[in-house]
Structures are given as structure tokens and as C-alpha cells.
Amino acid sequence: MKLILISFTAIFALASCNTMVGLGRDTRLLGQEMEKTAEKSAPASDSGTSGAPIY
């Protein structure tokens, strides 16, 4: 019984680790696409702020 419990725990731990890696990749790719879209839509300015808002 202990062996079965340890096996299931190991399987779930490995599966969740793989899921988190995939989530991290998806989040990174989403951020990159958002940056590209923002750079395309931002007006070009010579103020040296590279499109960042000034507060």
C-alpha cells in the first residue's frame, strides 16, 4: 500500500512540474506578443523614453 501511495505521489509531482513548465512558456510567449503589439501601436517619439509613460 505504501508503494502505491508513493508511486501516485511521484507521478502527480512530475506531472504538475511539467504543467508548470508549460504554463511558464505560454506566459512568456504571451508577454512577448504583447510587447510586439505595444511597440507596433506606440507612436514613435524622440523624447528618449522609448514609449514608456512619464509620470
C-alpha distance matrix in Angstrom:
0.0 3.8 5.4 5.2 6.4 8.7 9.9 10.9 12.5 14.4 15.5 16.8 18.5 20.2 21.3 22.7 24.5 26.1 27.2 28.8 30.7 32.0 33.0 34.9 36.7 37.7 39.0 41.0 42.6 43.4 45.1 47.1 48.3 49.3 51.3 53.1 54.0 55.2 57.3 58.9 59.9 61.0 64.8 66.0 67.5 69.3 68.4 65.9 62.9 61.4 60.7 59.0 60.3 62.6 62.2
3.8 0.0 3.8 5.4 5.1 6.1 8.5 10.0 10.5 12.2 14.2 15.5 16.4 18.3 20.0 21.1 22.5 24.5 25.7 27.0 28.8 30.5 31.5 33.0 35.0 36.2 37.3 39.1 40.9 41.9 43.3 45.3 46.8 47.7 49.5 51.4 52.5 53.6 55.5 57.3 58.3 59.3 63.0 64.1 65.5 67.2 66.2 63.5 60.6 59.2 58.7 56.8 58.2 60.3 60.0
5.4 3.8 0.0 3.8 5.5 5.1 6.0 8.6 9.9 10.5 12.2 14.3 15.3 16.5 18.2 20.0 21.1 22.6 24.3 25.8 27.2 28.8 30.2 31.7 33.4 34.8 36.1 37.7 39.4 40.6 42.1 43.9 45.4 46.6 48.2 50.0 51.2 52.5 54.3 56.0 57.2 58.2 62.0 62.9 64.4 66.1 65.3 62.6 59.8 58.1 57.8 56.1 57.7 60.0 59.8
5.2 5.4 3.8 0.0 3.8 5.5 5.0 6.2 8.6 9.9 10.5 12.3 14.2 15.4 16.4 18.3 20.0 21.3 22.5 24.4 26.0 27.2 28.5 30.3 32.0 33.0 34.5 36.4 37.8 38.8 40.6 42.4 43.7 44.8 46.8 48.4 49.4 50.8 52.8 54.3 55.4 56.6 60.4 61.5 63.2 65.0 64.3 61.7 58.8 57.1 56.5 55.0 56.4 58.9 58.7
6.4 5.1 5.5 3.8 0.0 3.8 5.4 5.3 6.2 8.6 10.0 10.7 12.2 14.3 15.4 16.5 18.4 20.2 21.1 22.6 24.6 26.0 26.8 28.6 30.6 31.6 32.7 34.7 36.4 37.2 38.8 40.9 42.2 43.1 45.0 46.9 47.8 49.0 51.0 52.7 53.7 54.7 58.5 59.7 61.2 63.0 62.1 59.5 56.6 55.0 54.4 52.7 54.0 56.3 56.0
8.7 6.1 5.1 5.5 3.8 0.0 3.8 5.5 5.1 6.2 8.6 10.0 10.5 12.3 14.2 15.4 16.5 18.5 20.0 21.2 22.8 24.6 25.7 27.0 29.0 30.4 31.5 33.1 35.0 36.1 37.5 39.3 40.9 42.0 43.6 45.5 46.7 47.8 49.6 51.5 52.6 53.5 57.2 58.2 59.6 61.3 60.4 57.7 54.9 53.3 52.9 51.2 52.7 54.9 54.7
9.9 8.5 6.0 5.0 5.4 3.8 0.0 3.8 5.4 5.2 6.2 8.7 9.9 10.7 12.2 14.3 15.5 16.7 18.4 20.1 21.5 22.9 24.4 26.0 27.5 28.9 30.3 32.0 33.5 34.8 36.4 38.0 39.5 40.8 42.5 44.1 45.4 46.7 48.5 50.1 51.4 52.5 56.2 57.2 58.8 60.6 59.9 57.2 54.5 52.7 52.2 50.8 52.4 54.9 54.9
10.9 10.0 8.6 6.2 5.3 5.5 3.8 0.0 3.8 5.4 5.1 6.1 8.5 9.9 10.5 12.1 14.2 15.4 16.3 18.3 20.1 21.2 22.3 24.3 26.0 26.9 28.3 30.3 31.8 32.7 34.5 36.3 37.5 38.7 40.6 42.3 43.3 44.6 46.6 48.1 49.2 50.4 54.2 55.4 57.1 59.0 58.3 55.8 52.8 51.1 50.4 48.9 50.4 52.9 52.8
12.5 10.5 9.9 8.6 6.2 5.1 5.4 3.8 0.0 3.8 5.5 5.3 6.1 8.6 9.9 10.6 12.3 14.4 15.3 16.5 18.5 20.1 20.9 22.5 24.6 25.8 26.7 28.6 30.5 31.4 32.8 34.8 36.3 37.2 39.0 40.9 42.0 43.1 45.0 46.8 47.8 48.8 52.5 53.6 55.1 56.9 56.0 53.4 50.5 48.9 48.3 46.6 48.1 50.4 50.2
14.4 12.2 10.5 9.9 8.6 6.2 5.2 5.4 3.8 0.0 3.8 5.5 5.1 6.1 8.5 10.0 10.6 12.4 14.2 15.5 16.8 18.6 20.0 21.2 23.0 24.6 25.8 27.3 29.0 30.4 31.8 33.4 35.1 36.3 37.8 39.6 41.0 42.1 43.8 45.6 46.9 47.9 51.6 52.4 54.0 55.6 54.9 52.2 49.4 47.7 47.4 45.8 47.5 49.9 50.0
15.5 14.2 12.2 10.5 10.0 8.6 6.2 5.1 5.5 3.8 0.0 3.8 5.5 5.3 6.1 8.6 10.0 10.8 12.3 14.4 15.6 16.8 18.4 20.1 21.5 22.7 24.4 26.1 27.4 28.7 30.5 32.0 33.4 34.7 36.5 38.0 39.3 40.7 42.5 44.0 45.3 46.5 50.3 51.3 53.0 54.9 54.3 51.7 49.0 47.0 46.5 45.2 46.9 49.5 49.8
16.8 15.5 14.3 12.3 10.7 10.0 8.7 6.1 5.3 5.5 3.8 0.0 3.8 5.5 5.0 6.0 8.5 9.9 10.4 12.2 14.3 15.3 16.2 18.2 20.1 20.9 22.2 24.3 25.8 26.6 28.3 30.3 31.5 32.6 34.5 36.2 37.2 38.5 40.5 42.1 43.1 44.3 48.1 49.3 51.0 52.9 52.2 49.7 46.8 45.0 44.3 42.8 44.3 46.9 47.0
18.5 16.4 15.3 14.2 12.2 10.5 9.9 8.5 6.1 5.1 5.5 3.8 0.0 3.8 5.5 5.3 6.2 8.7 9.9 10.7 12.5 14.5 15.3 16.6 18.7 20.1 21.0 22.7 24.6 25.7 27.0 28.9 30.5 31.5 33.1 35.0 36.3 37.3 39.2 41.0 42.1 43.1 46.8 47.7 49.2 51.0 50.2 47.5 44.7 43.0 42.5 40.9 42.5 45.0 45.0
20.2 18.3 16.5 15.4 14.3 12.3 10.7 9.9 8.6 6.1 5.3 5.5 3.8 0.0 3.8 5.5 5.1 6.3 8.7 10.0 10.8 12.6 14.3 15.5 16.9 18.7 20.1 21.4 23.0 24.6 26.0 27.5 29.1 30.5 32.0 33.6 35.1 36.4 38.0 39.7 41.1 42.2 45.8 46.6 48.3 50.0 49.5 46.8 44.1 42.1 41.8 40.5 42.4 45.0 45.4
21.3 20.0 18.2 16.4 15.4 14.2 12.2 10.5 9.9 8.5 6.1 5.0 5.5 3.8 0.0 3.8 5.4 5.2 6.2 8.8 10.1 10.8 12.4 14.4 15.6 16.7 18.4 20.2 21.4 22.6 24.5 26.1 27.3 28.7 30.6 32.0 33.2 34.7 36.5 37.9 39.2 40.5 44.3 45.3 47.2 49.1 48.7 46.2 43.4 41.3 40.7 39.6 41.3 44.1 44.5
22.7 21.1 20.0 18.3 16.5 15.4 14.3 12.1 10.6 10.0 8.6 6.0 5.3 5.5 3.8 0.0 3.8 5.4 4.9 6.2 8.7 9.8 10.3 12.2 14.3 15.2 16.2 18.3 20.0 20.8 22.4 24.4 25.7 26.7 28.5 30.3 31.4 32.6 34.6 36.2 37.3 38.4 42.1 43.3 44.9 46.9 46.2 43.8 40.8 39.0 38.3 36.9 38.5 41.1 41.3
24.5 22.5 21.1 20.0 18.4 16.5 15.5 14.2 12.3 10.6 10.0 8.5 6.2 5.1 5.4 3.8 0.0 3.8 5.4 5.2 6.4 8.8 9.9 10.6 12.6 14.4 15.3 16.7 18.6 20.0 21.2 22.9 24.7 25.8 27.2 29.0 30.5 31.6 33.2 35.1 36.4 37.3 41.0 41.8 43.4 45.1 44.5 41.8 39.1 37.2 36.8 35.5 37.3 39.9 40.3
26.1 24.5 22.6 21.3 20.2 18.5 16.7 15.4 14.4 12.4 10.8 9.9 8.7 6.3 5.2 5.4 3.8 0.0 3.8 5.5 5.2 6.4 8.7 9.9 10.8 12.5 14.3 15.5 16.8 18.5 20.2 21.4 22.9 24.5 26.1 27.5 29.0 30.5 32.0 33.5 35.0 36.2 39.9 40.7 42.6 44.4 44.1 41.5 38.8 36.7 36.3 35.3 37.3 40.1 40.8
27.2 25.7 24.3 22.5 21.1 20.0 18.4 16.3 15.3 14.2 12.3 10.4 9.9 8.7 6.2 4.9 5.4 3.8 0.0 3.8 5.4 5.1 6.2 8.6 10.0 10.6 12.2 14.3 15.4 16.4 18.4 20.1 21.2 22.5 24.4 26.0 27.0 28.5 30.4 31.8 33.0 34.3 38.1 39.2 41.1 43.2 42.8 40.4 37.6 35.4 34.7 33.6 35.4 38.3 38.8
28.8 27.0 25.8 24.4 22.6 21.2 20.1 18.3 16.5 15.5 14.4 12.2 10.7 10.0 8.8 6.2 5.2 5.5 3.8 0.0 3.8 5.3 4.9 6.1 8.6 9.8 10.3 12.2 14.2 15.1 16.3 18.3 19.9 20.8 22.5 24.4 25.6 26.7 28.5 30.3 31.5 32.4 36.1 37.2 38.8 40.7 40.1 37.6 34.8 32.8 32.2 30.9 32.6 35.4 35.8
30.7 28.8 27.2 26.0 24.6 22.8 21.5 20.1 18.5 16.8 15.6 14.3 12.5 10.8 10.1 8.7 6.4 5.2 5.4 3.8 0.0 3.8 5.4 5.1 6.3 8.7 9.9 10.6 12.4 14.3 15.4 16.7 18.6 20.0 21.3 22.9 24.6 25.8 27.2 29.0 30.6 31.5 35.1 35.8 37.6 39.4 39.0 36.3 33.7 31.6 31.3 30.2 32.4 35.2 36.0
32.0 30.5 28.8 27.2 26.0 24.6 22.9 21.2 20.1 18.6 16.8 15.3 14.5 12.6 10.8 9.8 8.8 6.4 5.1 5.3 3.8 0.0 3.8 5.4 5.1 6.2 8.6 9.9 10.6 12.2 14.2 15.4 16.6 18.3 20.1 21.3 22.7 24.3 25.9 27.3 28.8 30.1 33.8 34.8 36.8 38.9 38.7 36.3 33.6 31.2 30.6 29.9 32.0 35.1 36.0
33.0 31.5 30.2 28.5 26.8 25.7 24.4 22.3 20.9 20.0 18.4 16.2 15.3 14.3 12.4 10.3 9.9 8.7 6.2 4.9 5.4 3.8 0.0 3.8 5.5 5.1 6.1 8.6 9.9 10.5 12.2 14.3 15.4 16.4 18.4 20.1 21.1 22.4 24.3 25.9 27.0 28.2 31.9 33.1 35.0 37.2 36.8 34.6 31.7 29.5 28.6 27.6 29.4 32.4 33.1
34.9 33.0 31.7 30.3 28.6 27.0 26.0 24.3 22.5 21.2 20.1 18.2 16.6 15.5 14.4 12.2 10.6 9.9 8.6 6.1 5.1 5.4 3.8 0.0 3.8 5.5 5.1 6.1 8.6 9.9 10.6 12.4 14.4 15.3 16.6 18.6 20.1 21.0 22.6 24.6 25.9 26.7 30.4 31.2 32.9 34.8 34.3 31.8 29.1 27.0 26.4 25.3 27.4 30.2 31.1
36.7 35.0 33.4 32.0 30.6 29.0 27.5 26.0 24.6 23.0 21.5 20.1 18.7 16.9 15.6 14.3 12.6 10.8 10.0 8.6 6.3 5.1 5.5 3.8 0.0 3.8 5.4 5.1 6.2 8.5 9.9 10.6 12.4 14.2 15.4 16.7 18.5 20.0 21.2 22.8 24.6 25.7 29.3 30.0 32.0 33.9 33.8 31.3 28.8 26.3 25.9 25.4 27.8 30.8 32.1
37.7 36.2 34.8 33.0 31.6 30.4 28.9 26.9 25.8 24.6 22.7 20.9 20.1 18.7 16.7 15.2 14.4 12.5 10.6 9.8 8.7 6.2 5.1 5.5 3.8 0.0 3.8 5.5 5.2 6.1 8.6 9.9 10.6 12.3 14.3 15.5 16.5 18.3 20.0 21.3 22.6 24.1 27.8 29.0 31.2 33.4 33.4 31.3 28.6 26.0 25.1 24.7 26.8 30.1 31.3
39.0 37.3 36.1 34.5 32.7 31.5 30.3 28.3 26.7 25.8 24.4 22.2 21.0 20.1 18.4 16.2 15.3 14.3 12.2 10.3 9.9 8.6 6.1 5.1 5.4 3.8 0.0 3.8 5.5 5.1 6.2 8.7 10.0 10.5 12.4 14.4 15.4 16.4 18.4 20.1 21.1 22.2 25.9 27.1 29.0 31.2 30.8 28.7 25.8 23.6 22.5 21.7 23.6 26.8 27.8
41.0 39.1 37.7 36.4 34.7 33.1 32.0 30.3 28.6 27.3 26.1 24.3 22.7 21.4 20.2 18.3 16.7 15.5 14.3 12.2 10.6 9.9 8.6 6.1 5.1 5.5 3.8 0.0 3.8 5.4 5.1 6.3 8.8 9.9 10.7 12.5 14.4 15.3 16.6 18.6 20.2 20.9 24.5 25.2 27.1 29.0 28.8 26.4 23.8 21.4 20.9 20.3 22.7 25.8 27.2
42.6 40.9 39.4 37.8 36.4 35.0 33.5 31.8 30.5 29.0 27.4 25.8 24.6 23.0 21.4 20.0 18.6 16.8 15.4 14.2 12.4 10.6 9.9 8.6 6.2 5.2 5.5 3.8 0.0 3.8 5.4 5.1 6.3 8.6 9.9 10.7 12.4 14.2 15.4 16.7 18.5 19.9 23.5 24.3 26.6 28.8 29.0 26.9 24.4 21.6 20.9 21.0 23.5 26.8 28.5
43.4 41.9 40.6 38.8 37.2 36.1 34.8 32.7 31.4 30.4 28.7 26.6 25.7 24.6 22.6 20.8 20.0 18.5 16.4 15.1 14.3 12.2 10.5 9.9 8.5 6.1 5.1 5.4 3.8 0.0 3.8 5.4 5.2 6.2 8.7 10.0 10.6 12.2 14.3 15.5 16.6 18.1 21.8 23.2 25.5 28.0 28.1 26.3 23.5 20.8 19.6 19.5 21.5 25.0 26.4
45.1 43.3 42.1 40.6 38.8 37.5 36.4 34.5 32.8 31.8 30.5 28.3 27.0 26.0 24.5 22.4 21.2 20.2 18.4 16.3 15.4 14.2 12.2 10.6 9.9 8.6 6.2 5.1 5.4 3.8 0.0 3.8 5.5 5.0 6.2 8.7 9.9 10.4 12.2 14.3 15.4 16.1 19.8 20.9 22.8 25.1 24.9 23.0 20.1 17.6 16.5 16.1 18.3 21.7 23.2
47.1 45.3 43.9 42.4 40.9 39.3 38.0 36.3 34.8 33.4 32.0 30.3 28.9 27.5 26.1 24.4 22.9 21.4 20.1 18.3 16.7 15.4 14.3 12.4 10.6 9.9 8.7 6.3 5.1 5.4 3.8 0.0 3.8 5.4 5.1 6.3 8.7 9.9 10.6 12.5 14.4 15.3 18.7 19.4 21.6 23.7 24.0 21.9 19.5 16.5 16.0 16.3 19.1 22.4 24.5
48.3 46.8 45.4 43.7 42.2 40.9 39.5 37.5 36.3 35.1 33.4 31.5 30.5 29.1 27.3 25.7 24.7 22.9 21.2 19.9 18.6 16.6 15.4 14.4 12.4 10.6 10.0 8.8 6.3 5.2 5.5 3.8 0.0 3.8 5.4 5.1 6.2 8.6 9.9 10.7 12.4 14.1 17.7 18.8 21.5 24.1 24.7 23.0 20.6 17.5 16.4 17.2 19.6 23.2 25.3
49.3 47.7 46.6 44.8 43.1 42.0 40.8 38.7 37.2 36.3 34.7 32.6 31.5 30.5 28.7 26.7 25.8 24.5 22.5 20.8 20.0 18.3 16.4 15.3 14.2 12.3 10.5 9.9 8.6 6.2 5.0 5.4 3.8 0.0 3.8 5.5 5.1 6.1 8.6 9.9 10.6 12.0 15.7 17.3 19.6 22.4 22.6 21.2 18.4 15.7 13.9 14.4 16.4 20.0 21.9
51.3 49.5 48.2 46.8 45.0 43.6 42.5 40.6 39.0 37.8 36.5 34.5 33.1 32.0 30.6 28.5 27.2 26.1 24.4 22.5 21.3 20.1 18.4 16.6 15.4 14.3 12.4 10.7 9.9 8.7 6.2 5.1 5.4 3.8 0.0 3.8 5.4 5.1 6.1 8.6 10.0 10.3 13.9 14.8 16.9 19.3 19.6 17.9 15.3 12.4 11.2 11.9 14.5 18.0 20.3
53.1 51.4 50.0 48.4 46.9 45.5 44.1 42.3 40.9 39.6 38.0 36.2 35.0 33.6 32.0 30.3 29.0 27.5 26.0 24.4 22.9 21.3 20.1 18.6 16.7 15.5 14.4 12.5 10.7 10.0 8.7 6.3 5.1 5.5 3.8 0.0 3.8 5.5 5.2 6.2 8.7 10.0 13.2 14.0 16.7 19.3 20.2 18.7 16.8 13.3 12.4 14.0 16.8 20.3 23.0
54.0 52.5 51.2 49.4 47.8 46.7 45.4 43.3 42.0 41.0 39.3 37.2 36.3 35.1 33.2 31.4 30.5 29.0 27.0 25.6 24.6 22.7 21.1 20.1 18.5 16.5 15.4 14.4 12.4 10.6 9.9 8.7 6.2 5.1 5.4 3.8 0.0 3.8 5.5 5.2 6.2 8.5 12.0 13.7 16.6 19.7 20.6 19.7 17.5 14.4 12.5 14.2 16.2 19.9 22.3
55.2 53.6 52.5 50.8 49.0 47.8 46.7 44.6 43.1 42.1 40.7 38.5 37.3 36.4 34.7 32.6 31.6 30.5 28.5 26.7 25.8 24.3 22.4 21.0 20.0 18.3 16.4 15.3 14.2 12.2 10.4 9.9 8.6 6.1 5.1 5.5 3.8 0.0 3.8 5.5 5.2 5.9 9.6 11.5 13.9 17.0 17.4 16.7 14.1 11.3 9.0 10.5 12.4 16.1 18.6
57.3 55.5 54.3 52.8 51.0 49.6 48.5 46.6 45.0 43.8 42.5 40.5 39.2 38.0 36.5 34.6 33.2 32.0 30.4 28.5 27.2 25.9 24.3 22.6 21.2 20.0 18.4 16.6 15.4 14.3 12.2 10.6 9.9 8.6 6.1 5.2 5.5 3.8 0.0 3.8 5.6 5.3 8.3 9.0 11.7 14.4 15.4 14.4 12.6 9.2 7.8 10.3 13.0 16.4 19.4
58.9 57.3 56.0 54.3 52.7 51.5 50.1 48.1 46.8 45.6 44.0 42.1 41.0 39.7 37.9 36.2 35.1 33.5 31.8 30.3 29.0 27.3 25.9 24.6 22.8 21.3 20.1 18.6 16.7 15.5 14.3 12.5 10.7 9.9 8.6 6.2 5.2 5.5 3.8 0.0 3.8 5.7 8.1 9.3 12.7 15.8 17.4 16.9 15.5 12.1 10.6 13.5 15.7 19.1 22.1
59.9 58.3 57.2 55.4 53.7 52.6 51.4 49.2 47.8 46.9 45.3 43.1 42.1 41.1 39.2 37.3 36.4 35.0 33.0 31.5 30.6 28.8 27.0 25.9 24.6 22.6 21.1 20.2 18.5 16.6 15.4 14.4 12.4 10.6 10.0 8.7 6.2 5.2 5.6 3.8 0.0 3.8 6.4 9.1 12.2 15.7 16.9 17.1 15.3 12.6 10.0 12.7 14.0 17.4 20.1
61.0 59.3 58.2 56.6 54.7 53.5 52.5 50.4 48.8 47.9 46.5 44.3 43.1 42.2 40.5 38.4 37.3 36.2 34.3 32.4 31.5 30.1 28.2 26.7 25.7 24.1 22.2 20.9 19.9 18.1 16.1 15.3 14.1 12.0 10.3 10.0 8.5 5.9 5.3 5.7 3.8 0.0 3.8 6.4 8.8 12.4 13.2 13.5 11.6 9.2 6.4 9.4 10.8 14.0 17.0
64.8 63.0 62.0 60.4 58.5 57.2 56.2 54.2 52.5 51.6 50.3 48.1 46.8 45.8 44.3 42.1 41.0 39.9 38.1 36.1 35.1 33.8 31.9 30.4 29.3 27.8 25.9 24.5 23.5 21.8 19.8 18.7 17.7 15.7 13.9 13.2 12.0 9.6 8.3 8.1 6.4 3.8 0.0 3.8 6.2 10.0 11.4 12.5 11.5 9.6 7.4 10.8 11.8 14.3 17.5
66.0 64.1 62.9 61.5 59.7 58.2 57.2 55.4 53.6 52.4 51.3 49.3 47.7 46.6 45.3 43.3 41.8 40.7 39.2 37.2 35.8 34.8 33.1 31.2 30.0 29.0 27.1 25.2 24.3 23.2 20.9 19.4 18.8 17.3 14.8 14.0 13.7 11.5 9.0 9.3 9.1 6.4 3.8 0.0 3.8 6.9 9.2 10.0 10.0 7.9 7.3 11.0 12.7 14.7 18.3
67.5 65.5 64.4 63.2 61.2 59.6 58.8 57.1 55.1 54.0 53.0 51.0 49.2 48.3 47.2 44.9 43.4 42.6 41.1 38.8 37.6 36.8 35.0 32.9 32.0 31.2 29.0 27.1 26.6 25.5 22.8 21.6 21.5 19.6 16.9 16.7 16.6 13.9 11.7 12.7 12.2 8.8 6.2 3.8 0.0 3.8 5.6 7.3 7.8 7.2 7.1 10.2 11.4 12.5 16.2
69.3 67.2 66.1 65.0 63.0 61.3 60.6 59.0 56.9 55.6 54.9 52.9 51.0 50.0 49.1 46.9 45.1 44.4 43.2 40.7 39.4 38.9 37.2 34.8 33.9 33.4 31.2 29.0 28.8 28.0 25.1 23.7 24.1 22.4 19.3 19.3 19.7 17.0 14.4 15.8 15.7 12.4 10.0 6.9 3.8 0.0 3.8 5.5 7.8 8.0 9.4 11.9 13.3 13.5 17.1
68.4 66.2 65.3 64.3 62.1 60.4 59.9 58.3 56.0 54.9 54.3 52.2 50.2 49.5 48.7 46.2 44.5 44.1 42.8 40.1 39.0 38.7 36.8 34.3 33.8 33.4 30.8 28.8 29.0 28.1 24.9 24.0 24.7 22.6 19.6 20.2 20.6 17.4 15.4 17.4 16.9 13.2 11.4 9.2 5.6 3.8 0.0 3.8 5.6 7.6 8.7 10.0 10.9 10.3 13.8
65.9 63.5 62.6 61.7 59.5 57.7 57.2 55.8 53.4 52.2 51.7 49.7 47.5 46.8 46.2 43.8 41.8 41.5 40.4 37.6 36.3 36.3 34.6 31.8 31.3 31.3 28.7 26.4 26.9 26.3 23.0 21.9 23.0 21.2 17.9 18.7 19.7 16.7 14.4 16.9 17.1 13.5 12.5 10.0 7.3 5.5 3.8 0.0 3.8 5.5 8.2 9.1 11.0 10.8 14.4
62.9 60.6 59.8 58.8 56.6 54.9 54.5 52.8 50.5 49.4 49.0 46.8 44.7 44.1 43.4 40.8 39.1 38.8 37.6 34.8 33.7 33.6 31.7 29.1 28.8 28.6 25.8 23.8 24.4 23.5 20.1 19.5 20.6 18.4 15.3 16.8 17.5 14.1 12.6 15.5 15.3 11.6 11.5 10.0 7.8 7.8 5.6 3.8 0.0 3.8 5.4 5.4 7.5 7.8 11.5
61.4 59.2 58.1 57.1 55.0 53.3 52.7 51.1 48.9 47.7 47.0 45.0 43.0 42.1 41.3 39.0 37.2 36.7 35.4 32.8 31.6 31.2 29.5 27.0 26.3 26.0 23.6 21.4 21.6 20.8 17.6 16.5 17.5 15.7 12.4 13.3 14.4 11.3 9.2 12.1 12.6 9.2 9.6 7.9 7.2 8.0 7.6 5.5 3.8 0.0 3.8 5.7 8.9 10.6 14.2
60.7 58.7 57.8 56.5 54.4 52.9 52.2 50.4 48.3 47.4 46.5 44.3 42.5 41.8 40.7 38.3 36.8 36.3 34.7 32.2 31.3 30.6 28.6 26.4 25.9 25.1 22.5 20.9 20.9 19.6 16.5 16.0 16.4 13.9 11.2 12.4 12.5 9.0 7.8 10.6 10.0 6.4 7.4 7.3 7.1 9.4 8.7 8.2 5.4 3.8 0.0 3.8 6.4 9.1 12.5
59.0 56.8 56.1 55.0 52.7 51.2 50.8 48.9 46.6 45.8 45.2 42.8 40.9 40.5 39.6 36.9 35.5 35.3 33.6 30.9 30.2 29.9 27.6 25.3 25.4 24.7 21.7 20.3 21.0 19.5 16.1 16.3 17.2 14.4 11.9 14.0 14.2 10.5 10.3 13.5 12.7 9.4 10.8 11.0 10.2 11.9 10.0 9.1 5.4 5.7 3.8 0.0 3.8 6.5 9.6
60.3 58.2 57.7 56.4 54.0 52.7 52.4 50.4 48.1 47.5 46.9 44.3 42.5 42.4 41.3 38.5 37.3 37.3 35.4 32.6 32.4 32.0 29.4 27.4 27.8 26.8 23.6 22.7 23.5 21.5 18.3 19.1 19.6 16.4 14.5 16.8 16.2 12.4 13.0 15.7 14.0 10.8 11.8 12.7 11.4 13.3 10.9 11.0 7.5 8.9 6.4 3.8 0.0 3.8 6.4
62.6 60.3 60.0 58.9 56.3 54.9 54.9 52.9 50.4 49.9 49.5 46.9 45.0 45.0 44.1 41.1 39.9 40.1 38.3 35.4 35.2 35.1 32.4 30.2 30.8 30.1 26.8 25.8 26.8 25.0 21.7 22.4 23.2 20.0 18.0 20.3 19.9 16.1 16.4 19.1 17.4 14.0 14.3 14.7 12.5 13.5 10.3 10.8 7.8 10.6 9.1 6.5 3.8 0.0 3.8
62.2 60.0 59.8 58.7 56.0 54.7 54.9 52.8 50.2 50.0 49.8 47.0 45.0 45.4 44.5 41.3 40.3 40.8 38.8 35.8 36.0 36.0 33.1 31.1 32.1 31.3 27.8 27.2 28.5 26.4 23.2 24.5 25.3 21.9 20.3 23.0 22.3 18.6 19.4 22.1 20.1 17.0 17.5 18.3 16.2 17.1 13.8 14.4 11.5 14.2 12.5 9.6 6.4 3.8 0.0
